[in-house]
Amino acid sequence: MISPLLASLCGGLFLAPFFDLPAWWPALPTFLVVVSLVARRQRLAPWLLCLALGTAAPLLYQHALNPPAESNDLRRLADGKPHILSARLLRSSRNSRGRWTFDLDQVVLHDQGNRSCRGHLRLYVDNLEQGPPPGSRVQFRSRLRRPRQFGMPGEFNYPRHLASQGIRVTGYLHDGTGLVRWADNGSRGWRQRLAGNRQAAANWLDQLLPATQAPLVKALLLGDRSDFSPQLRDRISRTGLAHLLAISGLHLGLLAWLLYQLGLFLYRRSIRLLLWQAPARVLPALLILPLTLYTFYTGEALSTWRALLMFSLAALLLLRGERQRPLDLLQLVLLCLLLVQPLAFYEPGLQLSAAGVGGILLLVPRWKRFTVCLPRPARKIIDVPLATLAATLTTAPLVGLHFHQFIPAGLVSNLFAIPLIGFVALPVGLAGLLGHLLQLPGSDQAAGLAGRLLQVTLDMGEQVSRWPLLSPSPWFPDPWQLAAGLALILAIVFFSHGRRRTGFALLAGSLLLLNPALVSPPNSLTVTAFAVGQGESLLLTRADGSRILIDGGGLRSRSFDVGERLLAPALGWLGIHRLDAVILTHPHPDHHRGLAAVLKKIPVRRFISALTSDRLPAEISAALQPPTEVVTLAPGWHQATIPAREPLRIWVPRQDAKSTNDRSLVLYQEVGNDGVLFTGDLETGGIHRLLGTLPKSRITLLKLPHHGSRHSAPKALFERINPQLALVSAGFHNSYKLPSTVVVDLYRKRGVPLLRTDLMHTVRCRSDGHSWTAQFWSRGRFSSHPPENSDRVAR
């Protein structure tokens, strides 16, 4: 009965983000439960109970994501005004760029008197040398805000990720001078003491080990990956060893095995204990407490909780002389976890952990039937590659979804990494950590040995990742590919269990889902304005299926790569896995910074700009590699040689204009009676030069110049073009206050709809040659209705 209940709960949680629940919905699961109780003697009763759980799942999801706000809720302080607050520090971390992240509770508002607030707060602090220890009470003045998504297809839902940790409000301090630590009153709880000891151990490892080894050892022993630079994360992910350098189920399992072997050695020294109970029955239960403490000590990752709960249930059953199938234990634990924490369903850590363990439990026992003819030592040795293959297969779609890579190197690198890390580096490192806490000699040497072993293992894995067929490949999957991957995994499971008919049906379904016709563009002209913040990136999809990316967006901060984090995943999610052309209108960061990642990770046929290679931004020059053709256009009008029934016209202004904005390329595309004009970031001078050379063409959709600036001759442009629809790309509540109220008022008074990415998320305009229709990205799909409350947490 657990399997149908878990499937119903997961199905309800999966569908929950896509729909608004009507007012009568809460009565539905109650009604189904009552009916199932009345008809409990009928065969239909269990299925009614499953349906009740499935219909209750969206209610659990919505309540966990955005519970009702009480009068003292922290969310009420996210009003754009600065507030004076004090709070207790729960945990802290510092990333490789020096930014501190503080999670706070017991928040008190000091604006007028002292008022306790309900909820947790995440505070980001830059330019701070040393953070206060967990359990400290701090005071600061900051504007609070509710996390908000950009509004892009394929975007990671960061507000939901924070909500799963109980955090729904964030704050920011530019430097540590605005953070005041109160005097320590000694009221730290046991969790804060554990977190403080963990931070002290991290500081010890930072001082002891080289900068190349300390982050690895901290990740292995403490679950602290905050010092991982983007380069180190990329190295680790390329090798397929990321799961070994995290506190995961495998990590806890290895630790449990080591503790069990130690306990078994001591247990066998006592004849009385051996006569009392078998060690295999008693020892697992005795390990629950140390494993629980270690789970709290290392950050309480969901994957670790999953492993701990499975181990604890199995240990308690053994203590009672009972056994249960591991697969049943996994399902029961997942059911309980999701009932208590519904948002965990969307957490990558739990998804990967459950998929990996499920794959091993479903596939490896069946595959091992083919190894019964081998000697026992050989069968033991082959267990590792079989488990690695099973886990790699079942987690591959999730790795593509969350990390946008296909990593075959793990199939080989895990063969030596699991023994080296699991059976050597981990016990040696834990011995050093325990020795440091107890101030025993030799702890520094043990930690140093663990660091060297990890460095060697990572270097070996990196060599493996360079082998033919084992190098990682960028993969930005679309929903059809993910569904095909799931069908293929299920086919392998059914084949392994001897159910060939079902396996062949699923295999055929997988191939059908990969049919390119499912993601082929409609026979129309489509303009997609991506919500990339205060930047600009547009996709032009023409009736013949050719796709042209115009600019790539970019933020002022280099810590967030718009191309890698937003643009490439969005293109993949929309089924665009190659581009016919990428066009750079002008070399400003808010237009070009996102292009480098796209050029590196997505095949591009042609790159077009008005810049010679020596004037291109350095990151774009480095990303441009064959077979991408680089085209430099001279001033004047051009007709792009991209195959299409209706040619793409490009106007290149003189490149000696004083303002870089006035050097922006202008693009015009027509289809039937409709046409769209892209005006880059042209300012007043550039607009007047454009109008002086613009041929007579029907322009029904206008992309406003320079994010809707009033300094781009808006009235002259409007009167000349008189569009039916206008589109502007801008960041939500941007500091430039764009689009300008002058421009907004102009289009409102003329009755022309103005579509804005800052308020409406990603906007898609489609024309069949007769009129434009607009759609907006909201709740995982394009809808004809703009998102409501788009300044709230995006669902």
HELIX and SHEET records of a PDB file:
HELIX    1   1 ILE A    2  LEU A   15  1                                  14    
HELIX    2   2 ALA A   16  PHE A   18  5                                   3    
HELIX    3   3 ALA A   27  VAL A   38  1                                  12    
HELIX    4   4 ALA A   45  LEU A   65  1                                  21    
HELIX    5   5 LEU A   74  LEU A   77  5                                   4    
HELIX    6   6 TYR A  158  ALA A  163  1                                   6    
HELIX    7   7 GLY A  176  GLY A  178  5                                   3    
HELIX    8   8 TRP A  190  LEU A  208  1                                  19    
HELIX    9   9 ALA A  214  LEU A  222  1                                   9    
HELIX   10  10 PRO A  230  THR A  239  1                                  10    
HELIX   11  11 ALA A  242  LEU A  245  5                                   4    
HELIX   12  12 GLY A  249  TYR A  267  1                                  19    
HELIX   13  13 ILE A  271  TRP A  276  1                                   6    
HELIX   14  14 PRO A  279  LEU A  286  1                                   8    
HELIX   15  15 ILE A  288  TYR A  297  1                                  10    
HELIX   16  16 LEU A  302  LEU A  319  1                                  18    
HELIX   17  17 PRO A  326  VAL A  340  1                                  15    
HELIX   18  18 PRO A  342  TYR A  346  5                                   5    
HELIX   19  19 PRO A  348  TRP A  367  1                                  20    
HELIX   20  20 LYS A  368  THR A  371  5                                   4    
HELIX   21  21 ARG A  376  PHE A  403  1                                  28    
HELIX   22  22 GLY A  410  ALA A  417  1                                   8    
HELIX   23  23 ILE A  418  ALA A  425  3                                   8    
HELIX   24  24 LEU A  426  LEU A  437  1                                  12    
HELIX   25  25 SER A  443  VAL A  464  1                                  22    
HELIX   26  26 PRO A  479  SER A  496  1                                  18    
HELIX   27  27 ARG A  500  LEU A  513  1                                  14    
HELIX   28  28 PRO A  516  VAL A  519  5                                   4    
HELIX   29  29 VAL A  562  VAL A  562  1                                   1    
HELIX   30  30 GLY A  563  LEU A  567  3                                   5    
HELIX   31  31 ALA A  568  TRP A  573  1                                   6    
HELIX   32  32 PRO A  589  HIS A  592  1                                   4    
HELIX   33  33 LEU A  595  LYS A  601  1                                   7    
HELIX   34  34 SER A  613  ARG A  615  5                                   3    
HELIX   35  35 ALA A  618  ALA A  623  1                                   6    
HELIX   36  36 THR A  660  ARG A  663  5                                   4    
HELIX   37  37 THR A  684  THR A  693  1                                  10    
HELIX   38  38 PRO A  705  GLY A  708  5                                   4    
HELIX   39  39 PRO A  714  ILE A  721  1                                   8    
HELIX   40  40 THR A  741  LYS A  749  1                                   9    
HELIX   41  41 THR A  757  MET A  760  1                                   4    
SHEET    1   A 5 ARG A 115  SER A 116  0                                        
SHEET    2   A 5 TRP A 100  LEU A 109 -1                                        
SHEET    3   A 5 PRO A  82  ARG A  94 -1                                        
SHEET    4   A 5 ARG A 137  ARG A 143 -1                                        
SHEET    5   A 5 VAL A 180  ARG A 181 -1                                        
SHEET    1   B 4 ARG A 115  SER A 116  0                                        
SHEET    2   B 4 TRP A 100  LEU A 109 -1                                        
SHEET    3   B 4 HIS A 120  VAL A 125 -1                                        
SHEET    4   B 4 ILE A 167  LEU A 173  1                                        
SHEET    1   C 2 GLN A 405  PHE A 406  0                                        
SHEET    2   C 2 SER A 473  PRO A 474 -1                                        
SHEET    1   D 9 GLU A 629  THR A 632  0                                        
SHEET    2   D 9 ARG A 606  SER A 609  1                                        
SHEET    3   D 9 ALA A 581  ILE A 583  1                                        
SHEET    4   D 9 ARG A 547  ILE A 550  1                                        
SHEET    5   D 9 LEU A 538  THR A 541 -1                                        
SHEET    6   D 9 LEU A 525  ALA A 529 -1                                        
SHEET    7   D 9 VAL A 763  SER A 767 -1                                        
SHEET    8   D 9 TRP A 772  SER A 778 -1                                        
SHEET    9   D 9 ARG A 781  SER A 783 -1                                        
SHEET    1   E 7 GLY A 636  GLN A 639  0                                        
SHEET    2   E 7 LEU A 648  VAL A 652 -1                                        
SHEET    3   E 7 VAL A 666  VAL A 671 -1                                        
SHEET    4   E 7 ASP A 674  PHE A 678 -1                                        
SHEET    5   E 7 LEU A 701  LYS A 703  1                                        
SHEET    6   E 7 LEU A 725  VAL A 728  1                                        
SHEET    7   E 7 LEU A 754  ARG A 756  1                                        
END                                                                             
